[in-house]
Amino acid sequence: MAPLIAHAQADSFYVSNKWCAKKDTLLLFKGANNLIQVYNKSMSPNSYKLKSLDKGLRIGTPEIKNDTMSVMAMPYPEKSKNMRLAILNSKTSRVIKTVEFISDSVPKPIGQLGNIKGNEALKKTILEQTVLKVIFPKSLYDYPYHIKSFTFKIQTPKGGAIIPVNGIWITNNIIKEIGDAPVGTIIEFTNIQVTCPECVTRTLDDLKIKIK
């Protein structure tokens, strides 16, 4: 019976990286923020502990909040191809479960107008967007960066406008400028200032979108 109990406990562990967009993917990001979270619906976090088994994975001091154990982690794939994390019985130190992470690099963040992924869009689609946001293209990295401010620029045959904005929202005066602009006009979002928890403010590359 004992092996069956141990197997059941191992299978009921849920391990994820809080800052990975796909929670069922054991992925850590190099040079970025990683928070491994461990949860077991039938065991208290005080019943187990965590240990890195390889030089390729470094972890901090675990913290417990409610029914979840969390630990900061950093991958070092150049030191070891393996990045295994063991969940141990806190009393006997016997291994209950071992999980293996993989790593990926984090691309440079960019600004994105709502859900528009390209550099051109129909005017109707542009006008439907309400916010400017930060994304990491083709990456599952999901750390909460947010935009503090940006400047909207537009130039048409009838004139131009430069509109500074604090926050993420596409304001009514921006919407009016886009609505009045002819097809083929380039709209620009410049001086995009972004930050995140425990981060310094940084400036993203300008974003340009052509109205189709």
PyRosetta script that sets phi, psi and omega in degrees:
from pyrosetta import init, pose_from_sequence

init()
pose = pose_from_sequence("MAPLIAHAQADSFYVSNKWCAKKDTLLLFKGANNLIQVYNKSMSPNSYKLKSLDKGLRIGTPEIKNDTMSVMAMPYPEKSKNMRLAILNSKTSRVIKTVEFISDSVPKPIGQLGNIKGNEALKKTILEQTVLKVIFPKSLYDYPYHIKSFTFKIQTPKGGAIIPVNGIWITNNIIKEIGDAPVGTIIEFTNIQVTCPECVTRTLDDLKIKIK")
pose.set_psi(1, -36.9)
pose.set_omega(1, -176.9)
pose.set_phi(2, -55.3)
pose.set_psi(2, -47.3)
pose.set_omega(2, 179.0)
pose.set_phi(3, -60.2)
pose.set_psi(3, -35.2)
pose.set_omega(3, 179.9)
pose.set_phi(4, -67.3)
pose.set_psi(4, -39.0)
pose.set_omega(4, 178.2)
pose.set_phi(5, -65.0)
pose.set_psi(5, -45.2)
pose.set_omega(5, 179.8)
pose.set_phi(6, -61.4)
pose.set_psi(6, -40.3)
pose.set_omega(6, 179.7)
pose.set_phi(7, -64.1)
pose.set_psi(7, -41.8)
pose.set_omega(7, -179.6)
pose.set_phi(8, -64.1)
pose.set_psi(8, -41.8)
pose.set_omega(8, 179.3)
pose.set_phi(9, -64.1)
pose.set_psi(9, -42.0)
pose.set_omega(9, -179.8)
pose.set_phi(10, -62.4)
pose.set_psi(10, -42.1)
pose.set_omega(10, -177.5)
pose.set_phi(11, -70.0)
pose.set_psi(11, -21.3)
pose.set_omega(11, -177.0)
pose.set_phi(12, -92.1)
pose.set_psi(12, 5.5)
pose.set_omega(12, 174.3)
pose.set_phi(13, -81.3)
pose.set_psi(13, 135.4)
pose.set_omega(13, 176.2)
pose.set_phi(14, -116.4)
pose.set_psi(14, 119.3)
pose.set_omega(14, -176.7)
pose.set_phi(15, -122.0)
pose.set_psi(15, 131.5)
pose.set_omega(15, -179.9)
pose.set_phi(16, -153.9)
pose.set_psi(16, 164.6)
pose.set_omega(16, 171.4)
pose.set_phi(17, -99.7)
pose.set_psi(17, 117.2)
pose.set_omega(17, -177.1)
pose.set_phi(18, -54.5)
pose.set_psi(18, -32.1)
pose.set_omega(18, -174.7)
pose.set_phi(19, -98.7)
pose.set_psi(19, 20.7)
pose.set_omega(19, 170.8)
pose.set_phi(20, -106.3)
pose.set_psi(20, 130.9)
pose.set_omega(20, -174.5)
pose.set_phi(21, -64.7)
pose.set_psi(21, -28.4)
pose.set_omega(21, 178.1)
pose.set_phi(22, -104.9)
pose.set_psi(22, 108.5)
pose.set_omega(22, -172.1)
pose.set_phi(23, -70.2)
pose.set_psi(23, -16.2)
pose.set_omega(23, 178.6)
pose.set_phi(24, -93.9)
pose.set_psi(24, 12.0)
pose.set_omega(24, -179.7)
pose.set_phi(25, -110.2)
pose.set_psi(25, 120.1)
pose.set_omega(25, -179.4)
pose.set_phi(26, -84.6)
pose.set_psi(26, 77.7)
pose.set_omega(26, -173.5)
pose.set_phi(27, -123.9)
pose.set_psi(27, 130.9)
pose.set_omega(27, 175.2)
pose.set_phi(28, -116.1)
pose.set_psi(28, 151.3)
pose.set_omega(28, -174.3)
pose.set_phi(29, -111.9)
pose.set_psi(29, 128.1)
pose.set_omega(29, -177.9)
pose.set_phi(30, -69.2)
pose.set_psi(30, 133.9)
pose.set_omega(30, 177.0)
pose.set_phi(31, 64.3)
pose.set_psi(31, 23.9)
pose.set_omega(31, -177.0)
pose.set_phi(32, -135.0)
pose.set_psi(32, -174.6)
pose.set_omega(32, -179.3)
pose.set_phi(33, -86.8)
pose.set_psi(33, 128.9)
pose.set_omega(33, 177.0)
pose.set_phi(34, -134.8)
pose.set_psi(34, 130.1)
pose.set_omega(34, 177.2)
pose.set_phi(35, -128.9)
pose.set_psi(35, 102.2)
pose.set_omega(35, 178.3)
pose.set_phi(36, -75.4)
pose.set_psi(36, 129.6)
pose.set_omega(36, 178.4)
pose.set_phi(37, -118.7)
pose.set_psi(37, 133.6)
pose.set_omega(37, -178.0)
pose.set_phi(38, -124.0)
pose.set_psi(38, 130.3)
pose.set_omega(38, -178.2)
pose.set_phi(39, -139.6)
pose.set_psi(39, 139.2)
pose.set_omega(39, 175.4)
pose.set_phi(40, -135.6)
pose.set_psi(40, 121.5)
pose.set_omega(40, -173.9)
pose.set_phi(41, -68.9)
pose.set_psi(41, -15.7)
pose.set_omega(41, -177.3)
pose.set_phi(42, -116.3)
pose.set_psi(42, 0.9)
pose.set_omega(42, -179.5)
pose.set_phi(43, -129.7)
pose.set_psi(43, 139.5)
pose.set_omega(43, 174.5)
pose.set_phi(44, -72.8)
pose.set_psi(44, 144.6)
pose.set_omega(44, 177.0)
pose.set_phi(45, -58.1)
pose.set_psi(45, -22.6)
pose.set_omega(45, 177.4)
pose.set_phi(46, -72.5)
pose.set_psi(46, -10.1)
pose.set_omega(46, -177.1)
pose.set_phi(47, -87.4)
pose.set_psi(47, -9.4)
pose.set_omega(47, -178.2)
pose.set_phi(48, -140.6)
pose.set_psi(48, 168.1)
pose.set_omega(48, 177.5)
pose.set_phi(49, -141.6)
pose.set_psi(49, 168.1)
pose.set_omega(49, -175.1)
pose.set_phi(50, -117.1)
pose.set_psi(50, 146.4)
pose.set_omega(50, 178.5)
pose.set_phi(51, -147.8)
pose.set_psi(51, 132.9)
pose.set_omega(51, 173.3)
pose.set_phi(52, -79.9)
pose.set_psi(52, 135.7)
pose.set_omega(52, -178.9)
pose.set_phi(53, -100.3)
pose.set_psi(53, -5.9)
pose.set_omega(53, -174.4)
pose.set_phi(54, -138.2)
pose.set_psi(54, 154.3)
pose.set_omega(54, 176.9)
pose.set_phi(55, -66.9)
pose.set_psi(55, -18.1)
pose.set_omega(55, -180.0)
pose.set_phi(56, -75.9)
pose.set_psi(56, -5.5)
pose.set_omega(56, -179.3)
pose.set_phi(57, -134.2)
pose.set_psi(57, 120.2)
pose.set_omega(57, 176.2)
pose.set_phi(58, -114.1)
pose.set_psi(58, 133.5)
pose.set_omega(58, 179.9)
pose.set_phi(59, -124.6)
pose.set_psi(59, 155.4)
pose.set_omega(59, 178.4)
pose.set_phi(60, -91.0)
pose.set_psi(60, -156.9)
pose.set_omega(60, 178.9)
pose.set_phi(61, -86.5)
pose.set_psi(61, 123.6)
pose.set_omega(61, -178.5)
pose.set_phi(62, -64.8)
pose.set_psi(62, 149.1)
pose.set_omega(62, 174.5)
pose.set_phi(63, -126.8)
pose.set_psi(63, 145.4)
pose.set_omega(63, -179.0)
pose.set_phi(64, -113.5)
pose.set_psi(64, 129.5)
pose.set_omega(64, 174.0)
pose.set_phi(65, -134.5)
pose.set_psi(65, 116.6)
pose.set_omega(65, -175.4)
pose.set_phi(66, 57.3)
pose.set_psi(66, -117.3)
pose.set_omega(66, -175.7)
pose.set_phi(67, -104.5)
pose.set_psi(67, 15.8)
pose.set_omega(67, -175.2)
pose.set_phi(68, -124.0)
pose.set_psi(68, 136.4)
pose.set_omega(68, 172.5)
pose.set_phi(69, -101.6)
pose.set_psi(69, 131.7)
pose.set_omega(69, -178.9)
pose.set_phi(70, -124.9)
pose.set_psi(70, 146.5)
pose.set_omega(70, 179.4)
pose.set_phi(71, -148.5)
pose.set_psi(71, 134.6)
pose.set_omega(71, 174.7)
pose.set_phi(72, -69.7)
pose.set_psi(72, 144.0)
pose.set_omega(72, -177.0)
pose.set_phi(73, -141.0)
pose.set_psi(73, 150.9)
pose.set_omega(73, 177.4)
pose.set_phi(74, -139.1)
pose.set_psi(74, 124.6)
pose.set_omega(74, 178.1)
pose.set_phi(75, -84.7)
pose.set_psi(75, 143.2)
pose.set_omega(75, 175.2)
pose.set_phi(76, -131.4)
pose.set_psi(76, 73.4)
pose.set_omega(76, -175.2)
pose.set_phi(77, -62.4)
pose.set_psi(77, -21.3)
pose.set_omega(77, 179.0)
pose.set_phi(78, -73.1)
pose.set_psi(78, -18.4)
pose.set_omega(78, -179.8)
pose.set_phi(79, -91.4)
pose.set_psi(79, -26.5)
pose.set_omega(79, -179.8)
pose.set_phi(80, -163.3)
pose.set_psi(80, 139.4)
pose.set_omega(80, 178.4)
pose.set_phi(81, -74.2)
pose.set_psi(81, -18.8)
pose.set_omega(81, 179.0)
pose.set_phi(82, -97.6)
pose.set_psi(82, 141.5)
pose.set_omega(82, 176.0)
pose.set_phi(83, -136.3)
pose.set_psi(83, 75.8)
pose.set_omega(83, -174.0)
pose.set_phi(84, -99.9)
pose.set_psi(84, 139.3)
pose.set_omega(84, 176.3)
pose.set_phi(85, -117.5)
pose.set_psi(85, 126.0)
pose.set_omega(85, 179.4)
pose.set_phi(86, -102.0)
pose.set_psi(86, 138.2)
pose.set_omega(86, 171.8)
pose.set_phi(87, -102.8)
pose.set_psi(87, 118.8)
pose.set_omega(87, -173.5)
pose.set_phi(88, -113.2)
pose.set_psi(88, 150.3)
pose.set_omega(88, 169.9)
pose.set_phi(89, -65.1)
pose.set_psi(89, 126.6)
pose.set_omega(89, -174.0)
pose.set_phi(90, -67.2)
pose.set_psi(90, -21.1)
pose.set_omega(90, -179.2)
pose.set_phi(91, -93.0)
pose.set_psi(91, -43.3)
pose.set_omega(91, -173.9)
pose.set_phi(92, -100.9)
pose.set_psi(92, -14.4)
pose.set_omega(92, -176.0)
pose.set_phi(93, 64.7)
pose.set_psi(93, 14.8)
pose.set_omega(93, 175.6)
pose.set_phi(94, -76.2)
pose.set_psi(94, 143.3)
pose.set_omega(94, -178.3)
pose.set_phi(95, -72.9)
pose.set_psi(95, 124.8)
pose.set_omega(95, 176.0)
pose.set_phi(96, -92.1)
pose.set_psi(96, -42.6)
pose.set_omega(96, -178.7)
pose.set_phi(97, -156.0)
pose.set_psi(97, 146.5)
pose.set_omega(97, 174.7)
pose.set_phi(98, -123.6)
pose.set_psi(98, 131.4)
pose.set_omega(98, 176.4)
pose.set_phi(99, -120.9)
pose.set_psi(99, 149.9)
pose.set_omega(99, -178.3)
pose.set_phi(100, -120.7)
pose.set_psi(100, 126.3)
pose.set_omega(100, 179.4)
pose.set_phi(101, -94.3)
pose.set_psi(101, 157.9)
pose.set_omega(101, 168.2)
pose.set_phi(102, -117.4)
pose.set_psi(102, 167.4)
pose.set_omega(102, -177.9)
pose.set_phi(103, -126.3)
pose.set_psi(103, 160.4)
pose.set_omega(103, 177.8)
pose.set_phi(104, -149.2)
pose.set_psi(104, 154.9)
pose.set_omega(104, 176.4)
pose.set_phi(105, -84.4)
pose.set_psi(105, 160.8)
pose.set_omega(105, -180.0)
pose.set_phi(106, -106.3)
pose.set_psi(106, 122.8)
pose.set_omega(106, 179.7)
pose.set_phi(107, -71.4)
pose.set_psi(107, 166.6)
pose.set_omega(107, 177.4)
pose.set_phi(108, -65.7)
pose.set_psi(108, 130.8)
pose.set_omega(108, 179.9)
pose.set_phi(109, -68.8)
pose.set_psi(109, 150.1)
pose.set_omega(109, 177.9)
pose.set_phi(110, -135.4)
pose.set_psi(110, 161.9)
pose.set_omega(110, 174.5)
pose.set_phi(111, -84.5)
pose.set_psi(111, 148.8)
pose.set_omega(111, 177.6)
pose.set_phi(112, -140.4)
pose.set_psi(112, 134.6)
pose.set_omega(112, 177.1)
pose.set_phi(113, -83.6)
pose.set_psi(113, 105.3)
pose.set_omega(113, -180.0)
pose.set_phi(114, 53.5)
pose.set_psi(114, -123.2)
pose.set_omega(114, -179.1)
pose.set_phi(115, -103.0)
pose.set_psi(115, 12.1)
pose.set_omega(115, -179.0)
pose.set_phi(116, -81.0)
pose.set_psi(116, 115.6)
pose.set_omega(116, -174.2)
pose.set_phi(117, -96.7)
pose.set_psi(117, -17.8)
pose.set_omega(117, -179.3)
pose.set_phi(118, -99.2)
pose.set_psi(118, -168.2)
pose.set_omega(118, -179.9)
pose.set_phi(119, -105.1)
pose.set_psi(119, 13.6)
pose.set_omega(119, 172.9)
pose.set_phi(120, -153.6)
pose.set_psi(120, 152.4)
pose.set_omega(120, -177.8)
pose.set_phi(121, -162.3)
pose.set_psi(121, 157.9)
pose.set_omega(121, 174.7)
pose.set_phi(122, -63.7)
pose.set_psi(122, 147.8)
pose.set_omega(122, 179.8)
pose.set_phi(123, -56.7)
pose.set_psi(123, -41.7)
pose.set_omega(123, -179.8)
pose.set_phi(124, -57.9)
pose.set_psi(124, -42.7)
pose.set_omega(124, -179.7)
pose.set_phi(125, -66.8)
pose.set_psi(125, -41.7)
pose.set_omega(125, 178.7)
pose.set_phi(126, -61.4)
pose.set_psi(126, -43.9)
pose.set_omega(126, -177.5)
pose.set_phi(127, -68.3)
pose.set_psi(127, -18.9)
pose.set_omega(127, 178.8)
pose.set_phi(128, -79.5)
pose.set_psi(128, -14.1)
pose.set_omega(128, -177.3)
pose.set_phi(129, -82.8)
pose.set_psi(129, 141.6)
pose.set_omega(129, -174.5)
pose.set_phi(130, -115.1)
pose.set_psi(130, -17.0)
pose.set_omega(130, -175.6)
pose.set_phi(131, -139.1)
pose.set_psi(131, 157.9)
pose.set_omega(131, 168.4)
pose.set_phi(132, -103.3)
pose.set_psi(132, 132.8)
pose.set_omega(132, -175.7)
pose.set_phi(133, -134.2)
pose.set_psi(133, 171.8)
pose.set_omega(133, -179.5)
pose.set_phi(134, -106.8)
pose.set_psi(134, 133.7)
pose.set_omega(134, 175.5)
pose.set_phi(135, -132.5)
pose.set_psi(135, 159.9)
pose.set_omega(135, 171.6)
pose.set_phi(136, -111.8)
pose.set_psi(136, 100.3)
pose.set_omega(136, -170.2)
pose.set_phi(137, -59.2)
pose.set_psi(137, 134.6)
pose.set_omega(137, 177.7)
pose.set_phi(138, 55.7)
pose.set_psi(138, 36.0)
pose.set_omega(138, -179.1)
pose.set_phi(139, -136.1)
pose.set_psi(139, 151.6)
pose.set_omega(139, 176.0)
pose.set_phi(140, -92.4)
pose.set_psi(140, 3.4)
pose.set_omega(140, 179.8)
pose.set_phi(141, -65.2)
pose.set_psi(141, 130.9)
pose.set_omega(141, -169.5)
pose.set_phi(142, -135.1)
pose.set_psi(142, 34.6)
pose.set_omega(142, 178.5)
pose.set_phi(143, -71.3)
pose.set_psi(143, 142.6)
pose.set_omega(143, -170.1)
pose.set_phi(144, -76.9)
pose.set_psi(144, 73.4)
pose.set_omega(144, 169.8)
pose.set_phi(145, -75.9)
pose.set_psi(145, 145.4)
pose.set_omega(145, 174.6)
pose.set_phi(146, -143.3)
pose.set_psi(146, 156.4)
pose.set_omega(146, -176.5)
pose.set_phi(147, -86.7)
pose.set_psi(147, 129.8)
pose.set_omega(147, 177.8)
pose.set_phi(148, -89.6)
pose.set_psi(148, -38.6)
pose.set_omega(148, -177.8)
pose.set_phi(149, -165.3)
pose.set_psi(149, 162.1)
pose.set_omega(149, 175.6)
pose.set_phi(150, -159.8)
pose.set_psi(150, 169.7)
pose.set_omega(150, 176.8)
pose.set_phi(151, -123.1)
pose.set_psi(151, 128.2)
pose.set_omega(151, 177.8)
pose.set_phi(152, -96.3)
pose.set_psi(152, 134.0)
pose.set_omega(152, 179.0)
pose.set_phi(153, -130.3)
pose.set_psi(153, 141.9)
pose.set_omega(153, 176.5)
pose.set_phi(154, -149.5)
pose.set_psi(154, 145.0)
pose.set_omega(154, 177.8)
pose.set_phi(155, -137.4)
pose.set_psi(155, 123.1)
pose.set_omega(155, 178.9)
pose.set_phi(156, -128.0)
pose.set_psi(156, 169.8)
pose.set_omega(156, 177.5)
pose.set_phi(157, -57.4)
pose.set_psi(157, -23.5)
pose.set_omega(157, -179.0)
pose.set_phi(158, -90.1)
pose.set_psi(158, -6.3)
pose.set_omega(158, -179.1)
pose.set_phi(159, 140.9)
pose.set_psi(159, -171.2)
pose.set_omega(159, -178.5)
pose.set_phi(160, -139.5)
pose.set_psi(160, 177.0)
pose.set_omega(160, 179.1)
pose.set_phi(161, -152.1)
pose.set_psi(161, 144.9)
pose.set_omega(161, 172.8)
pose.set_phi(162, -127.4)
pose.set_psi(162, 117.3)
pose.set_omega(162, -173.1)
pose.set_phi(163, -124.9)
pose.set_psi(163, 110.4)
pose.set_omega(163, 175.5)
pose.set_phi(164, -79.7)
pose.set_psi(164, 142.3)
pose.set_omega(164, -177.6)
pose.set_phi(165, -133.6)
pose.set_psi(165, 133.1)
pose.set_omega(165, 170.5)
pose.set_phi(166, -99.0)
pose.set_psi(166, 124.0)
pose.set_omega(166, -178.4)
pose.set_phi(167, 105.4)
pose.set_psi(167, -163.4)
pose.set_omega(167, -172.2)
pose.set_phi(168, -105.9)
pose.set_psi(168, -9.7)
pose.set_omega(168, -166.8)
pose.set_phi(169, -83.2)
pose.set_psi(169, 143.2)
pose.set_omega(169, 172.8)
pose.set_phi(170, -84.1)
pose.set_psi(170, 109.4)
pose.set_omega(170, -170.5)
pose.set_phi(171, -78.3)
pose.set_psi(171, 167.4)
pose.set_omega(171, -177.0)
pose.set_phi(172, -63.2)
pose.set_psi(172, -35.8)
pose.set_omega(172, 179.8)
pose.set_phi(173, -70.4)
pose.set_psi(173, -29.3)
pose.set_omega(173, 173.2)
pose.set_phi(174, -68.2)
pose.set_psi(174, -44.7)
pose.set_omega(174, 179.3)
pose.set_phi(175, -58.6)
pose.set_psi(175, -41.6)
pose.set_omega(175, 179.2)
pose.set_phi(176, -63.5)
pose.set_psi(176, -43.0)
pose.set_omega(176, 179.9)
pose.set_phi(177, -62.1)
pose.set_psi(177, -42.5)
pose.set_omega(177, 178.9)
pose.set_phi(178, -66.7)
pose.set_psi(178, -42.8)
pose.set_omega(178, -179.3)
pose.set_phi(179, -61.3)
pose.set_psi(179, -33.4)
pose.set_omega(179, -178.6)
pose.set_phi(180, -86.0)
pose.set_psi(180, -11.4)
pose.set_omega(180, -174.4)
pose.set_phi(181, -78.7)
pose.set_psi(181, 143.1)
pose.set_omega(181, 177.9)
pose.set_phi(182, -77.6)
pose.set_psi(182, 160.7)
pose.set_omega(182, 174.7)
pose.set_phi(183, -57.7)
pose.set_psi(183, 139.5)
pose.set_omega(183, -178.6)
pose.set_phi(184, 100.2)
pose.set_psi(184, -12.0)
pose.set_omega(184, 178.9)
pose.set_phi(185, -69.4)
pose.set_psi(185, 141.4)
pose.set_omega(185, 175.4)
pose.set_phi(186, -99.0)
pose.set_psi(186, 124.0)
pose.set_omega(186, 172.8)
pose.set_phi(187, -102.1)
pose.set_psi(187, 146.2)
pose.set_omega(187, -176.0)
pose.set_phi(188, -127.9)
pose.set_psi(188, 143.2)
pose.set_omega(188, 171.6)
pose.set_phi(189, -119.7)
pose.set_psi(189, 112.6)
pose.set_omega(189, -173.8)
pose.set_phi(190, -120.8)
pose.set_psi(190, 170.2)
pose.set_omega(190, 179.1)
pose.set_phi(191, 48.2)
pose.set_psi(191, 47.3)
pose.set_omega(191, -177.8)
pose.set_phi(192, -78.1)
pose.set_psi(192, 110.1)
pose.set_omega(192, -177.7)
pose.set_phi(193, -98.7)
pose.set_psi(193, 125.1)
pose.set_omega(193, -177.5)
pose.set_phi(194, -130.1)
pose.set_psi(194, 156.3)
pose.set_omega(194, 176.5)
pose.set_phi(195, -149.3)
pose.set_psi(195, 175.2)
pose.set_omega(195, 177.8)
pose.set_phi(196, -154.0)
pose.set_psi(196, 168.3)
pose.set_omega(196, 177.8)
pose.set_phi(197, -54.5)
pose.set_psi(197, 127.5)
pose.set_omega(197, 178.2)
pose.set_phi(198, 65.6)
pose.set_psi(198, 23.6)
pose.set_omega(198, 179.1)
pose.set_phi(199, -116.0)
pose.set_psi(199, 152.7)
pose.set_omega(199, 170.1)
pose.set_phi(200, -83.8)
pose.set_psi(200, 155.5)
pose.set_omega(200, 178.5)
pose.set_phi(201, -67.6)
pose.set_psi(201, 138.1)
pose.set_omega(201, 178.0)
pose.set_phi(202, -132.3)
pose.set_psi(202, 160.4)
pose.set_omega(202, -179.0)
pose.set_phi(203, -107.9)
pose.set_psi(203, 128.5)
pose.set_omega(203, 178.9)
pose.set_phi(204, -88.8)
pose.set_psi(204, 162.5)
pose.set_omega(204, 174.4)
pose.set_phi(205, -62.8)
pose.set_psi(205, 153.1)
pose.set_omega(205, 177.5)
pose.set_phi(206, -61.8)
pose.set_psi(206, 148.9)
pose.set_omega(206, 177.0)
pose.set_phi(207, -113.4)
pose.set_psi(207, 126.2)
pose.set_omega(207, 178.8)
pose.set_phi(208, -121.7)
pose.set_psi(208, 133.7)
pose.set_omega(208, -179.7)
pose.set_phi(209, -132.4)
pose.set_psi(209, 131.2)
pose.set_omega(209, 178.2)
pose.set_phi(210, -92.8)
pose.set_psi(210, 132.8)
pose.set_omega(210, 177.5)
pose.set_phi(211, -80.3)
pose.set_psi(211, 121.9)
pose.set_omega(211, 179.3)
pose.set_phi(212, -91.3)
pose.dump_pdb("model.pdb")
